[in-house]
């Protein structure tokens, strides 16, 4: 597997990882999930976000990514601009 966070197929209730693969094999994860659901096993697919994948590929840690994203969001905060509903 690559250095990025893998895609995982998890059983919904226990969060047990039933299948894991690289991002390049996303189709295999969806096929596995489909097979599990056909057997009556509820699953969810957990995959890294685009930002997380990019940061990891550039060598940043998840802690660095989280800090950078928080700083970026904080730099754009203003009074009510993100909470005012459109009318």
N, C-alpha and C positions, 0 to 999 in steps of 0.2 A: 504494500500500500504506500501511497505517497505521504508526504509530511503533513498534508492538510487533514482536517477532521473528517472521519469517514461518514458516509451515509449509513444510517442504521434503521432496521425495521424492528420496532418494539411491540411487545404484547401490551395492550392498552392498560389493563389493570395492574400488572406486576412491574411494568416498565422493563421487563427482561429483554435483552437484545437477542433476537432470533436470527438475524442476518446482518452482515456488515460488508460494505464494499466502498471502493473509491468513487469519486464523483463521475469519473468516466464511465462507470458501470451502472448509472442510474436506472437504466431500463431493467437490469437484473433485479434491483431492489423492488421496483414496481411489480414485476412479474412474480416475485416471491410473495409480496404482500397480497396480490390477487389470489394466489394459491392458498395462502393461509385463510383468507376470508371465505373462499369456497369450502374450506374445511370447518368453517364456523368459528375461527379464531379471530378476534378483533385485534387489528394492528394499526400502528401509525408509523409514518416515515419521518425520521428526524434527519435533517440535512443542514449543513452550515449555510448561512446567508451569503449573498454575493459579496458583501463587504468583508465578512469573515474569511471567505475563500481568497479574496484578493489580498487581504492583509497577510494571511498565512503564506501565500505564494511569494510575497515580497519580503518575508522573513520576520514579520512582526508577531509578537505573542498575543494571545487573547486578552491579556491584561492591558497591554499597550493599546490594542484596538478599542477596548471598552473605555479607557481613559480618553483617547482621542475623540471618540464619538460623543462622549459626555461634554467635553470641552467645545466641540463644534456646535452641538445643540444649544449649550449655554450661551454661546456667542451670538445666537440668533434670537434669543428670547426678548420679548417686548411686552408691554402691558396689553393683555387681552388679544393679541393678534392671532394666537393659535387656538384660543378657546372660544372666540366669538363665532357663533353659528352663522352660516350664510342665510340670507332671507330673501 
